[in-house]
Amino acid sequence: MTLRVATLNVWALPLGLAPERESRMQAIGRRLAGDEAQVWALQEVWTDDARRILSQAAAAAGMQVAHGGGGLMVASQLPIESAAFRSYALAGIATHVHRGDYLGGKGFQTLRLRAPAGPVVLVNTHLHAQYHPDDRDPFLGHRTGQVVELAAFLAGVPEPLVAAGDFNLREDQDGYRILTALTGLEDAAVELDRREPTSSSGTRIDFVLTRGPRPRRVGVFAERGLLSDHAGVVAELEIAPGKPPSRPDPVAVAKARALLAAGRADALRRRRLERAGVITATAAGAGALALRHVSRRRFLLGATATLALPGALLSAVSAERWVSGEIEAFDRVAALLPAGA
């Protein structure tokens, strides 16, 4: 039996951040109804209108639909026996709201599909984006944590396995090597030597990965800018029995552990800075309030310093809740790595 799986980041961002959203969703919906793929793994289905248009198009084509959190959606011609979504413990930096990753609640969607040859497990995911050069990437530890958490789950999947999505990883990066080493997943484009760029930066970060199923064909099916700021990837797979991942590579485990430790250390540094800011701003505000009746100049200084108090409160919340939770998440994810590997 062969199975055609497509993955596409549909770029359905809210607040007008993605142009021509409705017309692009309608065009993607028409592709769902074609014979390009039997199963579609979609990311960035963030808005209500995108979910509605794509769901209606899939249903009209006789496909079943499963929505996950984090903007994930799967449309399948194969019956969906079960579907679940799991948020990543490391979602990003809470105060970087302009990035959207933390608020988006990224994770992975797991579906058990009923195929004529037996059940197939499909995983649809979208990892934390990279906004900075490799040597200045503050989210490297978070993305590594997401890879480790995904790998820990996939280690227990005995069925034929397909993982698709926007991994925000390049083939030359440590995260990619950690992902493949910990999961035993094979990259269809690498196996067939059909690497093609998929992102707006001209890099290949959208993959169809398999463990068990063997790729027969793979390629990019839509140019960037036509349907999305990503190109879609479609792979034709020959379904073969699933297999457990091989023994974890000690080098990959050690690298993952080191990157998680570096991410945790950065979170500790941010918490120290924010706690120090709370103390400084609170002291300045209190001192200014005490002196505000002394002179007009000191009153103005006091009023300015008093304005720092709300910021100090926000820093306190960030340091004691968000960043502390981030540090705890680093610890939980590090505990998922194989011991003694």
Buried (B, 14 or more C-beta within 10 A) or exposed (E): EEBBBBBBBBBBBEEEEBEEBEEBBBBBBEBBBEEBBBBBBBBBBBBEEBBEBBBEBBEEBEBBBBBBBBBBBBBBBBEBEEBEBBBBBBBBBBBBEEBBBBEBBBBBBBBBBEBEEEBBBBBBBBBBBBBEEEEEBBBBBBBBBBBBBBBBBBBEBEBBBBBBBBBBBBBEBBBBBBBBBBBBBBBBBBBBEBEEBBBEEEBBBBBBBBBBBBBBEBBBBBEBEEBBBBBBBBBBBBBBEBEEBEEBBEEBBEBBBEBBEBBBEBBBEBBEEBBEBBEEBBEBBBEBBEBBEEEEEBBEBBEEBBEBBEEBEBBBBBBBEBBBBBBEBBEEBBEBBBEEB
